Amino acid sequence: VQLQASGGGLVQAGGSLRLSCAASVRPFKNYHGGWFRQAPGKEREFVAAVSWNGGNTLYADSVEGRFTISRDNAKNTVYLQIGTLKPEDTAVYYCAARFRLGGPLSSSVDSYGFWGRGTQVTVSS
C-alpha cells in the first residue's frame, strides 16, 4: 500500500486547508484511514481516523470540532478538512492506513502499518 499526502501549505491563523491522501491499493475499502502529525521536537500524535466505509470517525480532543475526516473509496482517497487553524497546528501531517480486519479504529501509531511521506502545514500568527 502506497499513500501520498498532499494539500499542505502556509496559512494564517483562523484559516483552513484540505489535505488529501491518495492510496494505491484497491479496493481501498479494506482499510481504515488515519491522519497523524508531528511537530518539530515532538512525537508523532494522532489527529483523526475514519473507518473503512466512512461510517465511524475518531478525533483527538485537540482537533475535535475543527477538523473533519472523510473518505471517497471510489477515488481511493481520505481527506482531512482542517479549519480554524492555530499556530500550534503547525506540523508535518501524515496519512496512514490500517487493514480493517486487524481491528477497529485506533489512535495508536503502532496500529497503522502503512504510512505516507507527509505534507507540511504551517500556521502563522
KESEMI-44737 format. One line per field, with one value per residue (C-alpha): residue number from 1; residue in one letter; x, y, z. Coordinates in nm, 2 decimals, decimal comma. Layout:
N
num <- (NUM ...)
residu <- (A ...)
c1 <- (X ...)
c2 <- (Y ...)
c3 <- (Z ...)
//
This chain:
125
num <- (1 2 3 4 5 6 7 8 9 10 11 12 13 14 15 16 17 18 19 20 21 22 23 24 25 26 27 28 29 30 31 32 33 34 35 36 37 38 39 40 41 42 43 44 45 46 47 48 49 50 51 52 53 54 55 56 57 58 59 60 61 62 63 64 65 66 67 68 69 70 71 72 73 74 75 76 77 78 79 80 81 82 83 84 85 86 87 88 89 90 91 92 93 94 95 96 97 98 99 100 101 102 103 104 105 106 107 108 109 110 111 112 113 114 115 116 117 118 119 120 121 122 123 124 125)
residu <- (V Q L Q A S G G G L V Q A G G S L R L S C A A S V R P F K N Y H G G W F R Q A P G K E R E F V A A V S W N G G N T L Y A D S V E G R F T I S R D N A K N T V Y L Q I G T L K P E D T A V Y Y C A A R F R L G G P L S S S V D S Y G F W G R G T Q V T V S S)
c1 <- (0,00 0,14 0,00 0,06 -0,04 -0,09 -0,26 -0,04 0,09 0,13 -0,19 -0,28 -0,43 -0,80 -0,77 -0,84 -0,69 -0,80 -0,55 -0,58 -0,43 -0,43 -0,39 -0,25 -0,42 -0,75 -1,00 -0,92 -1,24 -1,04 -0,85 -0,93 -0,77 -0,59 -0,41 -0,13 0,10 0,45 0,57 0,95 1,09 0,77 0,65 0,40 0,05 -0,29 -0,53 -0,82 -0,93 -1,21 -1,35 -1,33 -1,68 -1,67 -1,94 -1,73 -1,48 -1,24 -1,07 -0,81 -0,95 -0,73 -0,89 -1,25 -1,49 -1,23 -1,11 -1,32 -1,20 -1,38 -1,31 -1,41 -1,35 -1,43 -1,13 -0,91 -0,87 -0,90 -0,95 -0,88 -1,05 -0,87 -1,03 -0,99 -0,62 -0,39 -0,01 0,01 -0,14 0,19 0,34 0,40 0,08 0,10 -0,18 -0,18 -0,38 -0,48 -0,62 -0,98 -0,98 -0,70 -0,94 -1,15 -1,04 -0,74 -0,55 -0,22 0,07 0,16 -0,18 -0,11 0,11 0,11 0,23 0,26 0,55 0,36 0,27 0,38 0,12 0,25 0,02 0,13 0,00)
c2 <- (0,00 0,34 0,66 1,01 1,31 1,65 1,98 2,13 2,49 2,81 2,96 3,24 3,16 3,11 2,98 2,64 2,37 2,04 1,76 1,46 1,12 0,91 0,53 0,30 -0,01 -0,14 -0,19 0,08 -0,01 -0,29 -0,03 0,22 0,56 0,79 1,12 1,19 1,49 1,56 1,90 1,97 1,81 1,63 1,28 1,18 1,23 1,11 1,35 1,16 0,83 0,71 0,36 0,16 0,26 0,62 0,53 0,59 0,86 0,92 1,25 1,38 1,61 1,89 1,90 1,79 2,03 2,20 1,91 1,67 1,34 1,18 0,94 0,86 0,49 0,54 0,78 0,58 0,90 1,01 1,37 1,59 1,93 2,14 2,46 2,75 2,68 2,77 2,81 2,50 2,30 2,36 2,02 1,76 1,57 1,21 0,98 0,62 0,30 0,00 -0,32 -0,32 -0,69 -0,61 -0,44 -0,12 0,24 0,32 0,63 0,44 0,50 0,13 0,02 0,15 -0,05 0,18 0,54 0,83 1,08 1,37 1,72 2,03 2,26 2,59 2,83 3,19 3,40)
c3 <- (0,00 -0,10 0,04 -0,09 0,12 -0,03 0,03 0,30 0,29 0,47 0,61 0,86 1,19 1,16 0,81 0,66 0,44 0,30 0,30 0,07 0,09 -0,22 -0,18 -0,44 -0,31 -0,45 -0,30 -0,05 0,14 0,30 0,51 0,79 0,73 0,97 1,00 1,24 1,28 1,41 1,52 1,54 1,85 1,94 1,89 1,62 1,75 1,64 1,47 1,33 1,19 0,96 0,92 0,60 0,49 0,64 0,89 1,20 1,29 1,58 1,67 1,91 2,17 2,04 1,70 1,78 1,62 1,40 1,18 0,97 0,83 0,54 0,25 -0,10 -0,17 -0,54 -0,56 -0,31 -0,11 0,25 0,33 0,63 0,63 0,88 1,00 1,25 1,23 1,52 1,53 1,74 1,45 1,26 1,19 0,92 0,86 0,78 0,65 0,74 0,67 0,88 0,75 0,87 0,96 1,20 1,44 1,50 1,46 1,66 1,77 1,82 1,58 1,62 1,49 1,14 0,91 0,61 0,60 0,35 0,34 0,49 0,40 0,58 0,74 0,87 1,05 1,10 1,39)
//
